[in-house]
Amino acid sequence: MYSPRYATSRALVIGIDRYEHVSPLGFAVSDATGVASALLAHGFATENTTVLLNEKATREAIFQSYMHFTQSTCEPDDRLVVFFAGHGHTVYFSSW
């Protein structure tokens, strides 16, 4: 019988408070930092956890970090947690 477990746990945690063209946020970085701390406290290894905050959370850095995790040594029983705290964008669909 299959027993679910994770061979390796990886995390990409992103928090952005400061933006160039929109109003700043007050808690996204602290939320991301808290999530990263919780993951590390519950078995995620430091070398498998990437935290990108504010200016370091560029499109390129996020993409490269994600691709590193997904293309490196991912196996079927591995997990990747992606957490994003920051401004979002709402898209309305007229057919809904």
C-alpha positions as CSV (number, residue, x, y, z in Angstrom):
1,M,0.0,0.0,0.0
2,Y,1.3,3.5,-0.9
3,S,2.0,5.6,2.2
4,P,2.3,9.3,1.3
5,R,5.5,11.0,2.4
6,Y,7.9,13.5,1.0
7,A,11.4,12.4,0.2
8,T,12.6,16.0,-0.1
9,S,10.8,19.3,0.7
10,R,11.7,22.5,-1.1
11,A,10.2,26.0,-0.7
12,L,10.2,29.2,-2.7
13,V,9.0,32.0,-0.4
14,I,8.3,35.5,-1.9
15,G,7.4,38.6,0.0
16,I,7.1,42.1,-1.5
17,D,6.3,45.3,0.5
18,R,8.0,47.8,-1.7
19,Y,6.8,48.5,-5.2
20,E,8.0,50.9,-7.8
21,H,4.6,51.9,-9.3
22,V,2.0,51.0,-6.7
23,S,1.4,51.7,-3.0
24,P,3.6,49.8,-0.5
25,L,2.3,47.0,1.7
26,G,2.9,46.6,5.4
27,F,3.0,42.9,6.1
28,A,3.9,40.9,3.0
29,V,7.6,40.6,3.9
30,S,6.8,39.7,7.5
31,D,4.3,37.1,6.4
32,A,6.8,35.6,4.0
33,T,9.5,35.5,6.7
34,G,7.1,33.9,9.1
35,V,6.1,31.2,6.6
36,A,9.8,30.5,5.8
37,S,10.6,30.2,9.6
38,A,7.7,27.8,10.1
39,L,8.8,25.6,7.1
40,L,12.3,25.5,8.4
41,A,11.1,24.6,11.9
42,H,9.1,21.8,10.4
43,G,11.7,20.0,8.5
44,F,12.5,22.0,5.4
45,A,16.3,22.2,4.9
46,T,17.9,25.6,4.6
47,E,19.6,24.6,1.4
48,N,16.2,23.7,-0.1
49,T,14.5,26.9,0.9
50,T,14.8,30.1,-1.1
51,V,13.4,33.4,0.3
52,L,13.1,36.4,-2.0
53,L,12.1,39.7,-0.4
54,N,11.4,43.1,-1.9
55,E,14.0,44.1,-4.5
56,K,15.4,40.5,-4.6
57,A,12.0,39.2,-5.7
58,T,12.4,40.1,-9.4
59,R,10.6,38.3,-12.1
60,E,13.9,36.8,-13.2
61,A,14.9,35.7,-9.7
62,I,11.5,34.1,-9.1
63,F,11.6,32.2,-12.4
64,Q,15.2,31.1,-11.9
65,S,14.6,29.8,-8.4
66,Y,11.5,28.0,-9.5
67,M,13.3,26.4,-12.4
68,H,16.2,25.4,-10.2
69,F,13.9,23.5,-7.9
70,T,11.8,21.9,-10.6
71,Q,14.6,20.9,-12.9
72,S,17.4,19.9,-10.4
73,T,16.7,16.7,-8.7
74,C,12.9,16.5,-8.3
75,E,11.5,13.1,-7.8
76,P,7.9,11.8,-7.7
77,D,7.8,11.9,-3.9
78,D,9.3,15.4,-3.5
79,R,7.3,18.5,-2.7
80,L,7.7,22.1,-3.6
81,V,5.8,24.8,-1.7
82,V,5.5,28.2,-3.3
83,F,4.3,31.1,-1.1
84,F,3.7,34.6,-2.4
85,A,2.8,37.6,-0.4
86,G,2.4,40.9,-2.2
87,H,0.0,42.8,-4.5
88,G,-2.2,40.7,-6.7
89,H,-4.2,41.4,-9.8
90,T,-7.9,40.7,-10.3
91,V,-9.1,39.5,-13.7
92,Y,-12.8,39.6,-14.3
93,F,-14.4,37.2,-16.8
94,S,-17.5,38.4,-18.5
95,S,-18.8,34.8,-18.9
96,W,-19.0,34.2,-15.1
